[in-house]
Amino acid sequence: MLEQIRGLHHVTSLARDASENNEFFTRKLGLRRVKKTVNFDAPDVYHLYYADKVGTPGTVMTYFPFPHAARGKPGTGEVGVTAFSVPQGTLKYWEQRLVENGVTGLRPEERFGEKRLAFDGPDGDGFVLVETADDNRAPWTNGGVGNDEAIRGFHSVAMRLQDGDATAELLRFMNYEEIDREGSIRRYAVKGEGNGANFIDIETLPLINHARQGAGSVHHVAFAVENREKQLEVRRALMDTGYQVTPVIDRDYFWAIYFRTPGGVLFEVATNEPGFDRDEDTAHLGEALKLPRQHEHLRSFLESHLEPIRD
C-alpha cells in the first residue's frame, strides 16, 4: 500500500482560449494565477496554473490552452467532474455570483449528503462546488471573493468508467479506502491525514462510449507525495505491481511520474517540492512568462508568438 500518497496534487485540463480560461478562473472563481509558463512538449502553447496564494498541492488547477482546439466529447475513461471545496452555507452566494458572470449549466445537486452546485467551464468543462465543513485551508482572497466564501482547494475528482473495479483496486493500493456508495457511484478517501483534497469518486457507466479528448477535457490528475524520495518509493511499488511508469520528469515546480490506469485515465504522482516560488517572489507569482530551461532560448519567439493574456 502506497502510504506516501496524501491526496490530490493538481488537475490538468485542455482549453481553447488562454484569455477566456484566465478570466474564468481568476475573475469568476476568484483563484490566483500562480504561474504563466509553457507546455514542456509544445512550447508554443501556454501552461497556466490557478490555485491559492502559493500554489499549495491540493489546490492547483492547470490548463494547456491550445488555440482553436475542438471541444472534447464526454464519455467514459476520463475524469468527468472536478470538484472544489467551499464553506458551508455559501452555495447561494456562488449561484448568484456565477449567474452574474454568465456561467452556464448551473444545477443544484446533493451527493453523499453534501450540497453541491454543478456548472460548466468555458469549454464545457464539468465543475462542482461542494459545501464542506471544517476545511481549514486558507483561501486566496484577492480575487474578488471574500474569506467566508472563497474556494479552499479541491474536494475531489469524479471518474466515469465503463468498468470501475480494476481502478478501484488501484486506488486501494494507492492508500484510498471506499467510504460510501450511492447508486453507480463509489467514493474513496485517502487514509490517514490527507491534504484536504482527499476524495475520488468512481461512476460506473458500462453502456457509455469512451470520451474523445479535446478542449474542456481533463488531461490527467496528479496525486501528491512529500518529496522525491517518497516518489521513488511509489514508482518502484507501481512497477513491481505491473504498471508501466515513466521515469521521473523535472517539471520545474514539482517532479512527476505518469502511468495509465486500467480505466484509461492518466495518473501522475507529483512532489510537493520545490513549489511555485522557486523562480518568482510570492508577491508576484504568475505575472511574468516563465520558461523551462530547455526552452529559454525560444523566449524572443514565444513572447512574440503567444497571444497576450488579458488580465
C-alpha positions as CSV (number, residue, x, y, z in Angstrom):
1,M,0.0,0.0,0.0
2,L,1.3,3.4,-1.0
3,E,1.0,5.3,2.3
4,Q,3.2,8.1,0.7
5,I,0.2,9.5,-1.2
6,R,-1.6,12.3,0.7
7,G,-4.4,13.4,-1.7
8,L,-4.7,15.2,-5.0
9,H,-1.8,17.5,-6.1
10,H,-3.3,19.1,-9.3
11,V,-5.7,18.6,-12.1
12,T,-4.6,19.4,-15.7
13,S,-7.1,20.1,-18.5
14,L,-7.3,21.3,-22.0
15,A,-8.8,24.6,-23.2
16,R,-9.2,26.6,-26.4
17,D,-8.5,30.2,-25.4
18,A,-5.9,31.4,-22.8
19,S,-7.5,34.7,-22.0
20,E,-11.0,33.2,-21.6
21,N,-9.6,30.5,-19.4
22,N,-7.6,33.0,-17.3
23,E,-10.7,35.2,-16.8
24,F,-12.9,32.3,-15.8
25,F,-10.6,31.1,-13.0
26,T,-9.2,34.4,-11.7
27,R,-12.2,36.7,-12.1
28,K,-15.2,34.4,-11.9
29,L,-13.9,31.8,-9.5
30,G,-11.5,34.1,-7.7
31,L,-8.4,31.9,-7.8
32,R,-4.9,33.2,-8.2
33,R,-2.9,32.6,-11.3
34,V,0.3,31.3,-9.7
35,K,2.3,30.5,-12.9
36,K,2.3,31.5,-16.5
37,T,4.6,29.2,-18.4
38,V,4.5,26.9,-21.5
39,N,3.8,23.3,-22.3
40,F,7.1,21.3,-22.0
41,D,6.3,19.3,-25.1
42,A,4.6,22.1,-27.1
43,P,6.3,25.3,-26.0
44,D,4.2,27.4,-28.4
45,V,1.2,26.7,-26.0
46,Y,0.8,28.2,-22.6
47,H,0.6,26.2,-19.4
48,L,-1.4,28.2,-16.8
49,Y,-1.7,27.3,-13.1
50,Y,-4.5,28.6,-10.8
51,A,-4.6,28.0,-7.1
52,D,-4.4,29.5,-3.6
53,K,-1.8,32.2,-2.6
54,V,1.2,30.0,-3.1
55,G,0.0,27.0,-5.2
56,T,-0.4,24.6,-2.4
57,P,-0.7,21.0,-3.6
58,G,-4.4,20.1,-3.5
59,T,-5.5,23.5,-4.8
60,V,-3.8,23.7,-8.2
61,M,-5.9,23.7,-11.4
62,T,-3.8,23.8,-14.6
63,Y,-4.5,24.2,-18.3
64,F,-3.0,23.8,-21.7
65,P,-4.9,26.3,-23.9
66,F,-4.5,25.0,-27.5
67,P,-5.8,27.8,-29.8
68,H,-8.7,26.6,-32.0
69,A,-8.9,23.2,-30.3
70,A,-12.0,21.2,-31.0
71,R,-14.2,20.6,-27.9
72,G,-13.9,17.2,-26.3
73,K,-16.7,14.7,-26.3
74,P,-17.7,13.5,-22.8
75,G,-17.8,9.8,-22.1
76,T,-16.1,7.1,-20.1
77,G,-12.4,6.6,-19.5
78,E,-11.9,10.2,-18.2
79,V,-12.2,12.5,-15.2
80,G,-15.6,14.0,-15.9
81,V,-16.0,16.4,-13.0
82,T,-13.6,18.4,-10.9
83,A,-15.0,19.5,-7.5
84,F,-13.9,22.4,-5.4
85,S,-14.5,22.8,-1.7
86,V,-16.3,25.9,-0.4
87,P,-17.6,26.7,3.1
88,Q,-21.0,25.5,4.3
89,G,-23.9,27.9,3.5
90,T,-22.2,29.6,0.6
91,L,-23.8,28.0,-2.4
92,K,-26.5,30.7,-2.7
93,Y,-23.7,33.3,-2.9
94,W,-21.9,31.2,-5.5
95,E,-25.0,30.7,-7.6
96,Q,-25.7,34.4,-7.7
97,R,-22.0,35.2,-8.5
98,L,-21.9,32.6,-11.3
99,V,-25.2,33.8,-12.8
100,E,-24.0,37.4,-12.8
101,N,-20.8,36.3,-14.5
102,G,-22.6,34.5,-17.3
103,V,-21.6,31.0,-16.2
104,T,-23.8,28.3,-17.7
105,G,-25.2,24.9,-16.7
106,L,-25.9,25.7,-13.0
107,R,-27.5,22.7,-11.3
108,P,-28.0,22.3,-7.6
109,E,-27.3,18.7,-6.5
110,E,-26.7,16.5,-3.5
111,R,-24.4,13.6,-3.3
112,F,-23.3,11.6,-0.2
113,G,-25.2,14.1,2.0
114,E,-23.3,17.1,0.6
115,K,-24.9,20.1,-1.1
116,R,-23.3,20.8,-4.4
117,L,-23.6,23.3,-7.3
118,A,-22.6,22.0,-10.7
119,F,-21.7,24.4,-13.5
120,D,-19.9,24.5,-16.9
121,G,-16.5,25.8,-17.6
122,P,-15.9,27.9,-20.8
123,D,-15.2,24.8,-22.9
124,G,-18.0,22.7,-21.3
125,D,-15.7,21.5,-18.5
126,G,-17.6,19.8,-15.7
127,F,-17.2,21.5,-12.3
128,V,-18.9,21.3,-9.0
129,L,-18.7,23.4,-5.8
130,V,-19.2,21.3,-2.7
131,E,-20.1,22.7,0.7
132,T,-17.6,21.2,3.1
133,A,-17.4,21.5,6.9
134,D,-14.1,22.1,8.7
135,D,-12.0,22.7,5.6
136,N,-9.3,24.9,7.3
137,R,-7.2,25.5,4.2
138,A,-6.5,29.3,3.7
139,P,-8.1,30.6,0.6
140,W,-6.9,33.3,-1.9
141,T,-9.0,36.4,-1.2
142,N,-7.5,39.0,-3.6
143,G,-9.6,37.7,-6.5
144,G,-12.9,39.3,-5.6
145,V,-14.3,36.6,-3.3
146,G,-14.2,37.1,0.4
147,N,-12.7,34.8,3.0
148,D,-16.1,33.5,4.1
149,E,-17.0,32.3,0.6
150,A,-13.7,31.6,-1.2
151,I,-12.7,28.3,-2.7
152,R,-10.4,26.3,-0.4
153,G,-9.0,23.9,-2.9
154,F,-10.1,20.6,-4.5
155,H,-12.7,18.5,-2.8
156,S,-12.5,15.6,-5.3
157,V,-12.5,14.4,-8.9
158,A,-15.0,12.0,-10.4
159,M,-14.0,9.4,-12.9
160,R,-16.5,8.0,-15.4
161,L,-15.5,4.4,-16.3
162,Q,-17.1,1.5,-18.2
163,D,-15.8,-0.9,-15.5
164,G,-14.6,0.6,-12.3
165,D,-13.4,-2.5,-10.4
166,A,-9.7,-2.5,-11.6
167,T,-9.3,1.2,-11.0
168,A,-10.9,0.8,-7.5
169,E,-8.3,-1.9,-6.8
170,L,-5.6,0.5,-7.9
171,L,-7.0,3.2,-5.6
172,R,-6.9,0.9,-2.7
173,F,-3.3,0.2,-3.4
174,M,-2.7,4.0,-3.5
175,N,-3.9,4.4,0.1
176,Y,-7.6,5.0,-0.6
177,E,-10.5,3.3,1.0
178,E,-14.1,3.1,0.0
179,I,-16.2,5.1,2.4
180,D,-19.6,5.3,0.7
181,R,-21.8,4.2,-2.3
182,E,-24.7,5.9,-3.9
183,G,-26.2,4.2,-7.0
184,S,-23.5,3.7,-9.6
185,I,-21.0,5.9,-7.7
186,R,-18.4,4.8,-5.2
187,R,-16.5,7.3,-3.0
188,Y,-12.9,6.7,-2.0
189,A,-11.0,8.7,0.6
190,V,-7.2,8.8,1.3
191,K,-6.4,7.1,4.6
192,G,-4.8,9.0,7.4
193,E,-4.1,12.7,7.3
194,G,-4.7,14.0,3.8
195,N,-4.0,17.4,2.4
196,G,-7.7,18.4,2.2
197,A,-8.2,17.2,-1.4
198,N,-9.0,13.8,-0.2
199,F,-11.7,12.2,-2.3
200,I,-12.1,10.3,-5.5
201,D,-15.5,9.2,-7.0
202,I,-15.8,6.4,-9.4
203,E,-19.0,6.3,-11.5
204,T,-19.5,3.1,-13.4
205,L,-21.3,3.5,-16.8
206,P,-20.9,0.3,-18.7
207,L,-23.0,1.3,-21.7
208,I,-21.5,4.8,-22.3
209,N,-18.9,5.2,-25.1
210,H,-15.4,6.3,-24.5
211,A,-14.7,10.0,-24.3
212,R,-12.9,11.9,-27.0
213,Q,-10.3,14.3,-25.6
214,G,-10.4,18.0,-26.5
215,A,-11.0,21.4,-25.1
216,G,-12.8,21.0,-21.8
217,S,-11.4,17.6,-21.1
218,V,-9.2,16.6,-18.2
219,H,-5.8,15.6,-19.5
220,H,-4.6,14.0,-16.2
221,V,-5.0,14.0,-12.5
222,A,-2.0,14.2,-10.1
223,F,-1.5,12.8,-6.6
224,A,0.7,14.4,-4.0
225,V,3.8,13.0,-2.3
226,E,6.0,14.9,0.0
227,N,9.3,14.6,-1.8
228,R,11.4,12.8,-4.4
229,E,12.4,10.0,-2.1
230,K,8.7,9.2,-1.4
231,Q,8.0,9.5,-5.2
232,L,10.7,6.9,-6.0
233,E,9.2,4.5,-3.4
234,V,5.8,4.9,-5.2
235,R,7.4,4.4,-8.6
236,R,9.1,1.2,-7.6
237,A,5.9,-0.2,-6.0
238,L,3.8,0.6,-9.0
239,M,6.3,-1.0,-11.3
240,D,6.5,-4.1,-9.1
241,T,2.7,-4.3,-9.4
242,G,3.0,-4.3,-13.2
243,Y,2.3,-0.7,-14.1
244,Q,4.3,1.0,-16.9
245,V,5.6,4.1,-15.2
246,T,7.6,6.9,-16.8
247,P,11.0,7.9,-15.5
248,V,10.9,10.9,-13.1
249,I,10.5,14.1,-15.1
250,D,11.5,17.6,-13.8
251,R,8.5,19.9,-14.2
252,D,10.3,22.9,-12.6
253,Y,7.8,23.3,-9.8
254,F,7.5,19.6,-9.0
255,W,8.9,16.3,-10.1
256,A,6.4,14.0,-11.9
257,I,5.8,10.4,-12.9
258,Y,2.9,9.2,-15.1
259,F,1.1,5.9,-15.7
260,R,-2.2,4.9,-17.4
261,T,-4.9,3.4,-15.2
262,P,-7.0,0.3,-16.1
263,G,-10.0,2.6,-16.8
264,G,-8.0,4.7,-19.2
265,V,-7.4,7.8,-17.0
266,L,-3.8,9.2,-17.0
267,F,-2.5,9.4,-13.4
268,E,0.5,11.4,-12.2
269,V,2.3,11.3,-8.9
270,A,3.9,14.7,-8.2
271,T,6.1,16.0,-5.4
272,N,5.2,18.9,-3.1
273,E,8.7,20.3,-3.7
274,P,10.1,22.7,-4.8
275,G,7.0,24.8,-5.3
276,F,5.9,27.7,-7.4
277,D,8.1,30.3,-5.6
278,R,11.3,28.7,-6.9
279,D,11.6,31.3,-9.7
280,E,9.3,34.1,-8.6
281,D,8.7,36.0,-5.4
282,T,5.4,35.0,-3.7
283,A,4.1,38.5,-4.1
284,H,4.4,38.3,-7.9
285,L,3.5,34.7,-8.7
286,G,2.0,34.2,-12.2
287,E,2.9,37.6,-13.5
288,A,5.9,37.1,-15.8
289,L,6.3,34.4,-18.5
290,K,8.5,31.7,-17.0
291,L,10.1,29.2,-19.4
292,P,11.6,25.8,-18.7
293,R,15.4,25.9,-19.0
294,Q,15.4,23.9,-22.3
295,H,13.1,26.5,-23.9
296,E,14.7,29.7,-22.7
297,H,16.5,30.1,-26.0
298,L,13.0,30.5,-27.6
299,R,12.0,33.4,-25.4
300,S,12.0,36.1,-28.1
301,F,10.0,33.9,-30.5
302,L,7.5,32.8,-27.8
303,E,6.9,36.3,-26.5
304,S,6.0,37.5,-29.9
305,H,4.1,34.3,-30.9
306,L,2.0,33.6,-27.8
307,E,-1.2,35.7,-27.7
308,P,-1.1,38.1,-24.8
309,I,-3.4,37.1,-21.9
310,R,-6.0,39.7,-20.9
311,D,-5.5,40.3,-17.1
